[in-house]
Amino acid sequence: QRLLLLFHSLDRNQDGHIDVSEIQQSFRALGISISLEQAEKILHSMDRDGTMTIDWQGWRDHFLLHSLENVEDVVYFWKHSTVLDIGECLTVPDEFSEQEKLTGMWWKQLVAGAVAGAVSRTGTAPLDRLKVFMQVHASKTNKLNILGGLKSMIREGGMRSLWRGNGINVLKIAPESAIKFMAYEQIKRAIRGQQETLHVQERFVAGSLAGATAQTIIYPMEVLKTRLTLRRTGQYKGLLDRARLLDCARQILEREGPRALYRGYLPNVLGIIPYAGIDLAVYETLKNRWLQQYSHDSADPGILVLLACGTISSTCGQIASYPLALVRTRMQAQASIEGAPQLSMLGLLRHILSQEGVWGLYRGIAPNFMKVIPAVSISYVVYENMKQALGVTSR
């Protein structure tokens, strides 16, 4: 009976058949805009006679063999199956239906994502610290490489020093997630107006603005993270991370003033747009190309393909935005390095290009690439286990 009711709700013109346009309308009513090609793939996975329409018997037989309660289940799985955090910046927040907001599923999804990000960042913290170390200290003259950087850090502070700065890196996940989620919801509402749903480019604008809003509010934590990552043994007082964090903040405010907590803010915000834009564009292009060439009977590419697409798209986004990330890190750190010139963003870019050439803008990118696959893998495994532990079911 439920299947029959659902069939009639999708059969908009009540002609006894569901076609491609009715699939698109149904998704649009749920707040998801899909292309004609995507709708055709969904229909093709159910179509047994090659007519590209589904009658009641075909619909009933398909869903009796592939158990499903309603179309929201499909959309739910589609929206929430690929939350990945590689420690650069959190992905654009998930969109949650009114039902998910009422049942509390939205906060369970965010908690699962935050825990996955925390475990992933902790697991890859040595590579992250090595990246920052090389961004700031590597040059043509010292020829600092991956092995040399690791040896230098261990020699100065022991094995535990490889996790310096990770505490605050994990600590900032919760406020960043919450601010980005709330900002995304408000910006979407402002852009949408009277529209039923948003187009891809409008979602990108909303996601970028939400990311910029979150970064503006939590940016002092980014500066503190860089300073704590690069600190020498005994530089900041305290036995615990919290005490050292407070002492670091106190020293910055006393010696450099409040403005120092926003050093490197401009290149940081500018870097969000190419990273997010290229990441999204490459991900969608690779996924759709794979579906066109290799998936003839399903609209679901499978988790391995999604992970591969996500890894490649994230790498492309990092290549485009890495010079701005390097400039940001150097601006955050330069006041704490003796004899370092205090340069603006453009001044620092010119200085790096004149002293080290174009390659100087990519110092530390090797450990950055090395951490992508383990970070994505850890993030995905922990996210799936956290969802199960919190009672969030993917159907």
LUMTORTI-541874 format. One record per residue (C-alpha): chain; x, y, z; residue number from 1. Coordinates in nm, 3 decimals. Layout:
N
ATOM chain    east   north      up   n
ATOM     A       X       Y       Z NUM
...
END
This chain:
395
ATOM chain    east   north      up   n
ATOM     A   0.000   0.000   0.000   1
ATOM     A   0.284   0.241   0.085   2
ATOM     A   0.452   0.160  -0.247   3
ATOM     A   0.129   0.231  -0.433   4
ATOM     A   0.081   0.564  -0.253   5
ATOM     A   0.440   0.661  -0.328   6
ATOM     A   0.397   0.562  -0.695   7
ATOM     A   0.089   0.786  -0.727   8
ATOM     A   0.268   1.077  -0.554   9
ATOM     A   0.552   1.056  -0.810  10
ATOM     A   0.319   1.008  -1.106  11
ATOM     A   0.245   1.380  -1.136  12
ATOM     A   0.027   1.364  -1.447  13
ATOM     A  -0.149   1.047  -1.328  14
ATOM     A  -0.093   0.863  -1.661  15
ATOM     A   0.012   0.540  -1.490  16
ATOM     A   0.382   0.582  -1.571  17
ATOM     A   0.674   0.763  -1.405  18
ATOM     A   0.910   0.934  -1.652  19
ATOM     A   1.238   1.127  -1.627  20
ATOM     A   1.077   1.470  -1.579  21
ATOM     A   0.869   1.336  -1.287  22
ATOM     A   1.185   1.196  -1.122  23
ATOM     A   1.342   1.546  -1.149  24
ATOM     A   1.029   1.713  -1.007  25
ATOM     A   1.021   1.473  -0.712  26
ATOM     A   1.385   1.542  -0.621  27
ATOM     A   1.328   1.916  -0.663  28
ATOM     A   1.037   1.898  -0.419  29
ATOM     A   1.281   1.744  -0.166  30
ATOM     A   1.524   2.035  -0.213  31
ATOM     A   1.770   1.854  -0.444  32
ATOM     A   1.831   1.969  -0.800  33
ATOM     A   1.948   1.687  -1.031  34
ATOM     A   2.035   1.698  -1.401  35
ATOM     A   1.840   1.521  -1.676  36
ATOM     A   2.133   1.278  -1.712  37
ATOM     A   2.126   1.189  -1.340  38
ATOM     A   1.748   1.138  -1.351  39
ATOM     A   1.787   0.910  -1.654  40
ATOM     A   2.041   0.695  -1.465  41
ATOM     A   1.807   0.662  -1.167  42
ATOM     A   1.521   0.562  -1.397  43
ATOM     A   1.743   0.329  -1.600  44
ATOM     A   1.834   0.133  -1.284  45
ATOM     A   1.462   0.047  -1.243  46
ATOM     A   1.364   0.017  -1.610  47
ATOM     A   1.345  -0.345  -1.728  48
ATOM     A   1.178  -0.307  -2.072  49
ATOM     A   1.386  -0.021  -2.216  50
ATOM     A   1.094   0.226  -2.243  51
ATOM     A   1.253   0.472  -1.993  52
ATOM     A   0.921   0.482  -1.806  53
ATOM     A   0.810   0.280  -1.502  54
ATOM     A   0.458   0.146  -1.461  55
ATOM     A   0.308   0.026  -1.133  56
ATOM     A   0.411  -0.339  -1.182  57
ATOM     A   0.772  -0.247  -1.261  58
ATOM     A   0.786  -0.008  -0.964  59
ATOM     A   0.633  -0.267  -0.727  60
ATOM     A   0.864  -0.549  -0.839  61
ATOM     A   1.177  -0.333  -0.815  62
ATOM     A   1.112  -0.215  -0.460  63
ATOM     A   0.990  -0.549  -0.330  64
ATOM     A   1.331  -0.686  -0.429  65
ATOM     A   1.522  -0.369  -0.323  66
ATOM     A   1.356  -0.281   0.007  67
ATOM     A   1.296   0.092   0.050  68
ATOM     A   1.036   0.288   0.242  69
ATOM     A   1.041   0.621   0.057  70
ATOM     A   1.241   0.845  -0.176  71
ATOM     A   1.372   1.047   0.120  72
ATOM     A   1.584   0.741   0.208  73
ATOM     A   1.765   0.766  -0.126  74
ATOM     A   1.829   1.140  -0.083  75
ATOM     A   1.932   1.090   0.282  76
ATOM     A   2.199   0.836   0.189  77
ATOM     A   2.317   1.047  -0.107  78
ATOM     A   2.359   1.362   0.101  79
ATOM     A   2.531   1.210   0.405  80
ATOM     A   2.761   0.937   0.272  81
ATOM     A   3.071   1.140   0.183  82
ATOM     A   3.175   1.360   0.478  83
ATOM     A   3.554   1.376   0.460  84
ATOM     A   3.800   1.597   0.646  85
ATOM     A   4.166   1.603   0.548  86
ATOM     A   4.262   1.870   0.800  87
ATOM     A   4.282   2.166   0.560  88
ATOM     A   3.928   2.290   0.604  89
ATOM     A   3.596   2.123   0.672  90
ATOM     A   3.369   2.047   0.378  91
ATOM     A   3.061   2.253   0.299  92
ATOM     A   2.804   2.158   0.567  93
ATOM     A   2.546   1.892   0.493  94
ATOM     A   2.194   2.004   0.413  95
ATOM     A   1.936   1.860   0.648  96
ATOM     A   1.565   1.807   0.588  97
ATOM     A   1.303   1.937   0.830  98
ATOM     A   1.246   1.578   0.949  99
ATOM     A   1.618   1.537   1.030 100
ATOM     A   1.616   1.865   1.222 101
ATOM     A   1.311   1.761   1.424 102
ATOM     A   1.447   1.415   1.510 103
ATOM     A   1.792   1.546   1.608 104
ATOM     A   1.972   1.356   1.332 105
ATOM     A   2.143   1.678   1.219 106
ATOM     A   2.350   1.721   1.536 107
ATOM     A   2.442   1.349   1.537 108
ATOM     A   2.575   1.389   1.180 109
ATOM     A   2.779   1.694   1.285 110
ATOM     A   2.915   1.518   1.595 111
ATOM     A   3.014   1.214   1.387 112
ATOM     A   3.190   1.441   1.136 113
ATOM     A   3.369   1.634   1.412 114
ATOM     A   3.494   1.315   1.585 115
ATOM     A   3.608   1.175   1.249 116
ATOM     A   3.796   1.500   1.181 117
ATOM     A   3.957   1.495   1.527 118
ATOM     A   4.082   1.135   1.491 119
ATOM     A   4.196   1.196   1.133 120
ATOM     A   4.391   1.512   1.225 121
ATOM     A   4.551   1.343   1.526 122
ATOM     A   4.658   1.045   1.314 123
ATOM     A   4.822   1.267   1.052 124
ATOM     A   4.947   1.540   1.291 125
ATOM     A   5.321   1.461   1.240 126
ATOM     A   5.285   1.517   0.864 127
ATOM     A   5.086   1.835   0.926 128
ATOM     A   5.354   1.970   1.160 129
ATOM     A   5.624   1.875   0.910 130
ATOM     A   5.437   2.067   0.639 131
ATOM     A   5.420   2.384   0.855 132
ATOM     A   5.786   2.340   0.959 133
ATOM     A   5.896   2.319   0.595 134
ATOM     A   5.671   2.608   0.488 135
ATOM     A   5.844   2.837   0.736 136
ATOM     A   6.201   2.705   0.761 137
ATOM     A   6.283   2.533   0.428 138
ATOM     A   6.484   2.737   0.177 139
ATOM     A   6.733   2.702  -0.108 140
ATOM     A   7.025   2.736   0.130 141
ATOM     A   6.937   2.474   0.392 142
ATOM     A   6.772   2.229   0.144 143
ATOM     A   6.545   2.097   0.419 144
ATOM     A   6.367   1.778   0.303 145
ATOM     A   6.109   1.543   0.460 146
ATOM     A   6.361   1.321   0.640 147
ATOM     A   6.573   1.615   0.753 148
ATOM     A   6.266   1.797   0.884 149
ATOM     A   6.151   1.494   1.087 150
ATOM     A   6.500   1.442   1.232 151
ATOM     A   6.528   1.810   1.323 152
ATOM     A   6.192   1.812   1.505 153
ATOM     A   6.265   1.488   1.695 154
ATOM     A   6.616   1.605   1.788 155
ATOM     A   6.478   1.930   1.931 156
ATOM     A   6.180   1.794   2.126 157
ATOM     A   6.156   1.415   2.104 158
ATOM     A   5.881   1.204   1.948 159
ATOM     A   5.604   1.390   2.132 160
ATOM     A   5.705   1.711   1.957 161
ATOM     A   5.560   1.570   1.632 162
ATOM     A   5.211   1.637   1.774 163
ATOM     A   5.274   2.003   1.869 164
ATOM     A   4.979   2.223   1.774 165
ATOM     A   4.744   1.926   1.730 166
ATOM     A   4.547   2.007   2.046 167
ATOM     A   4.419   2.340   1.917 168
ATOM     A   4.380   2.197   1.565 169
ATOM     A   4.130   1.947   1.710 170
ATOM     A   3.979   2.205   1.947 171
ATOM     A   3.876   2.438   1.663 172
ATOM     A   3.673   2.170   1.479 173
ATOM     A   3.361   2.210   1.698 174
ATOM     A   3.325   2.593   1.674 175
ATOM     A   3.419   2.590   1.305 176
ATOM     A   3.156   2.321   1.229 177
ATOM     A   2.884   2.500   1.426 178
ATOM     A   2.954   2.846   1.282 179
ATOM     A   2.982   2.716   0.925 180
ATOM     A   2.657   2.518   0.958 181
ATOM     A   2.459   2.813   1.099 182
ATOM     A   2.607   3.060   0.849 183
ATOM     A   2.536   2.824   0.557 184
ATOM     A   2.170   2.790   0.659 185
ATOM     A   2.122   3.168   0.689 186
ATOM     A   2.307   3.252   0.365 187
ATOM     A   2.113   2.984   0.175 188
ATOM     A   1.786   3.132   0.302 189
ATOM     A   1.892   3.481   0.193 190
ATOM     A   1.999   3.367  -0.156 191
ATOM     A   1.701   3.139  -0.213 192
ATOM     A   1.427   3.397  -0.148 193
ATOM     A   1.111   3.260  -0.312 194
ATOM     A   1.295   2.982  -0.503 195
ATOM     A   1.221   2.618  -0.423 196
ATOM     A   1.588   2.513  -0.431 197
ATOM     A   1.937   2.643  -0.510 198
ATOM     A   2.149   2.580  -0.818 199
ATOM     A   2.503   2.438  -0.788 200
ATOM     A   2.670   2.779  -0.837 201
ATOM     A   2.445   2.931  -0.567 202
ATOM     A   2.536   2.650  -0.327 203
ATOM     A   2.903   2.715  -0.401 204
ATOM     A   2.862   3.086  -0.321 205
ATOM     A   2.674   3.001   0.000 206
ATOM     A   2.939   2.745   0.100 207
ATOM     A   3.227   2.985   0.030 208
ATOM     A   3.063   3.265   0.228 209
ATOM     A   2.989   3.026   0.516 210
ATOM     A   3.354   2.915   0.511 211
ATOM     A   3.475   3.276   0.512 212
ATOM     A   3.241   3.359   0.803 213
ATOM     A   3.366   3.065   1.010 214
ATOM     A   3.731   3.146   0.931 215
ATOM     A   3.683   3.513   1.030 216
ATOM     A   3.552   3.417   1.374 217
ATOM     A   3.795   3.135   1.455 218
ATOM     A   4.101   3.280   1.277 219
ATOM     A   4.289   3.370   1.602 220
ATOM     A   4.290   2.996   1.675 221
ATOM     A   4.460   2.937   1.338 222
ATOM     A   4.737   3.181   1.434 223
ATOM     A   4.778   3.016   1.775 224
ATOM     A   4.791   2.674   1.607 225
ATOM     A   5.078   2.786   1.381 226
ATOM     A   5.274   2.940   1.671 227
ATOM     A   5.226   2.630   1.890 228
ATOM     A   5.320   2.401   1.600 229
ATOM     A   5.649   2.588   1.551 230
ATOM     A   5.730   2.645   1.919 231
ATOM     A   6.062   2.541   2.067 232
ATOM     A   6.080   2.330   2.385 233
ATOM     A   6.008   2.554   2.686 234
ATOM     A   5.906   2.856   2.475 235
ATOM     A   5.562   2.875   2.638 236
ATOM     A   5.496   2.810   3.007 237
ATOM     A   5.279   2.524   3.130 238
ATOM     A   5.277   2.148   3.142 239
ATOM     A   4.941   2.106   2.968 240
ATOM     A   4.836   2.217   2.621 241
ATOM     A   4.571   2.451   2.764 242
ATOM     A   4.827   2.636   2.979 243
ATOM     A   5.068   2.671   2.685 244
ATOM     A   4.782   2.794   2.465 245
ATOM     A   4.693   3.068   2.713 246
ATOM     A   5.059   3.169   2.757 247
ATOM     A   5.104   3.183   2.378 248
ATOM     A   4.797   3.409   2.343 249
ATOM     A   4.920   3.631   2.629 250
ATOM     A   5.267   3.673   2.474 251
ATOM     A   5.122   3.761   2.131 252
ATOM     A   4.887   4.022   2.280 253
ATOM     A   5.160   4.176   2.500 254
ATOM     A   5.437   4.189   2.237 255
ATOM     A   5.249   4.234   1.908 256
ATOM     A   4.899   4.356   1.996 257
ATOM     A   4.551   4.223   1.903 258
ATOM     A   4.607   4.273   1.528 259
ATOM     A   4.869   3.995   1.533 260
ATOM     A   4.586   3.743   1.587 261
ATOM     A   4.473   3.819   1.229 262
ATOM     A   4.810   3.801   1.052 263
ATOM     A   4.768   3.621   0.720 264
ATOM     A   4.389   3.659   0.725 265
ATOM     A   4.366   3.798   0.367 266
ATOM     A   4.551   3.512   0.189 267
ATOM     A   4.358   3.266   0.408 268
ATOM     A   4.017   3.396   0.293 269
ATOM     A   4.133   3.432  -0.067 270
ATOM     A   4.247   3.068  -0.059 271
ATOM     A   3.899   2.940   0.033 272
ATOM     A   3.752   3.028  -0.309 273
ATOM     A   3.996   2.845  -0.543 274
ATOM     A   4.020   2.550  -0.304 275
ATOM     A   3.643   2.504  -0.264 276
ATOM     A   3.563   2.585  -0.629 277
ATOM     A   3.822   2.354  -0.785 278
ATOM     A   3.756   2.079  -0.529 279
ATOM     A   3.382   2.084  -0.607 280
ATOM     A   3.422   2.115  -0.986 281
ATOM     A   3.682   1.836  -1.019 282
ATOM     A   3.487   1.606  -0.786 283
ATOM     A   3.161   1.643  -0.982 284
ATOM     A   3.341   1.614  -1.319 285
ATOM     A   3.529   1.296  -1.225 286
ATOM     A   3.223   1.134  -1.068 287
ATOM     A   2.998   1.211  -1.367 288
ATOM     A   3.265   1.098  -1.617 289
ATOM     A   3.300   0.765  -1.435 290
ATOM     A   2.921   0.718  -1.430 291
ATOM     A   2.898   0.790  -1.804 292
ATOM     A   3.174   0.548  -1.903 293
ATOM     A   3.153   0.261  -1.656 294
ATOM     A   2.816   0.264  -1.479 295
ATOM     A   2.534   0.169  -1.716 296
ATOM     A   2.282   0.026  -1.471 297
ATOM     A   2.324   0.233  -1.154 298
ATOM     A   2.340   0.598  -1.046 299
ATOM     A   2.559   0.506  -0.745 300
ATOM     A   2.934   0.496  -0.827 301
ATOM     A   3.023   0.319  -0.501 302
ATOM     A   3.237   0.434  -0.208 303
ATOM     A   3.578   0.349  -0.361 304
ATOM     A   3.507   0.567  -0.666 305
ATOM     A   3.380   0.849  -0.441 306
ATOM     A   3.692   0.826  -0.223 307
ATOM     A   3.917   0.834  -0.533 308
ATOM     A   3.727   1.133  -0.677 309
ATOM     A   3.745   1.311  -0.340 310
ATOM     A   4.120   1.249  -0.304 311
ATOM     A   4.200   1.372  -0.657 312
ATOM     A   3.972   1.676  -0.634 313
ATOM     A   4.116   1.774  -0.294 314
ATOM     A   4.470   1.742  -0.433 315
ATOM     A   4.384   1.967  -0.730 316
ATOM     A   4.228   2.222  -0.494 317
ATOM     A   4.539   2.220  -0.276 318
ATOM     A   4.773   2.273  -0.574 319
ATOM     A   4.574   2.583  -0.674 320
ATOM     A   4.547   2.732  -0.324 321
ATOM     A   4.878   2.614  -0.172 322
ATOM     A   5.082   2.932  -0.245 323
ATOM     A   4.824   3.137  -0.052 324
ATOM     A   4.831   2.883   0.232 325
ATOM     A   5.211   2.907   0.248 326
ATOM     A   5.202   3.290   0.252 327
ATOM     A   4.937   3.276   0.527 328
ATOM     A   5.152   3.045   0.742 329
ATOM     A   5.463   3.259   0.699 330
ATOM     A   5.271   3.575   0.789 331
ATOM     A   5.136   3.402   1.101 332
ATOM     A   5.485   3.290   1.202 333
ATOM     A   5.719   3.570   1.091 334
ATOM     A   5.689   3.781   1.410 335
ATOM     A   5.807   3.484   1.620 336
ATOM     A   6.121   3.422   1.408 337
ATOM     A   6.427   3.628   1.494 338
ATOM     A   6.550   3.844   1.208 339
ATOM     A   6.254   3.763   0.982 340
ATOM     A   6.125   4.064   0.781 341
ATOM     A   5.767   4.171   0.868 342
ATOM     A   5.615   4.175   0.519 343
ATOM     A   5.265   4.215   0.378 344
ATOM     A   5.101   3.949   0.160 345
ATOM     A   5.226   4.099  -0.168 346
ATOM     A   5.565   4.181  -0.017 347
ATOM     A   5.606   3.823   0.103 348
ATOM     A   5.502   3.684  -0.237 349
ATOM     A   5.763   3.902  -0.412 350
ATOM     A   6.028   3.807  -0.153 351
ATOM     A   5.966   3.432  -0.196 352
ATOM     A   5.965   3.453  -0.577 353
ATOM     A   6.286   3.660  -0.588 354
ATOM     A   6.476   3.446  -0.333 355
ATOM     A   6.346   3.095  -0.409 356
ATOM     A   6.155   3.109  -0.738 357
ATOM     A   5.812   2.957  -0.808 358
ATOM     A   5.904   2.633  -0.630 359
ATOM     A   5.944   2.836  -0.310 360
ATOM     A   5.564   2.881  -0.306 361
ATOM     A   5.524   2.502  -0.276 362
ATOM     A   5.758   2.431   0.018 363
ATOM     A   5.608   2.153   0.230 364
ATOM     A   5.359   2.033  -0.029 365
ATOM     A   5.508   1.679  -0.032 366
ATOM     A   5.407   1.593   0.330 367
ATOM     A   5.077   1.767   0.258 368
ATOM     A   5.008   1.520  -0.025 369
ATOM     A   5.135   1.228   0.183 370
ATOM     A   4.867   1.284   0.445 371
ATOM     A   4.569   1.298   0.205 372
ATOM     A   4.506   0.923   0.162 373
ATOM     A   4.555   0.825   0.530 374
ATOM     A   4.349   1.127   0.642 375
ATOM     A   4.061   1.048   0.406 376
ATOM     A   4.069   0.677   0.502 377
ATOM     A   4.076   0.743   0.879 378
ATOM     A   3.805   1.010   0.847 379
ATOM     A   3.574   0.780   0.651 380
ATOM     A   3.615   0.475   0.878 381
ATOM     A   3.566   0.675   1.199 382
ATOM     A   3.269   0.864   1.053 383
ATOM     A   3.088   0.541   0.959 384
ATOM     A   3.155   0.387   1.304 385
ATOM     A   3.046   0.704   1.486 386
ATOM     A   2.721   0.710   1.288 387
ATOM     A   2.649   0.353   1.399 388
ATOM     A   2.737   0.434   1.761 389
ATOM     A   2.503   0.737   1.761 390
ATOM     A   2.223   0.542   1.594 391
ATOM     A   2.240   0.723   1.261 392
ATOM     A   2.142   0.469   0.996 393
ATOM     A   2.237   0.494   0.627 394
ATOM     A   1.985   0.317   0.413 395
END
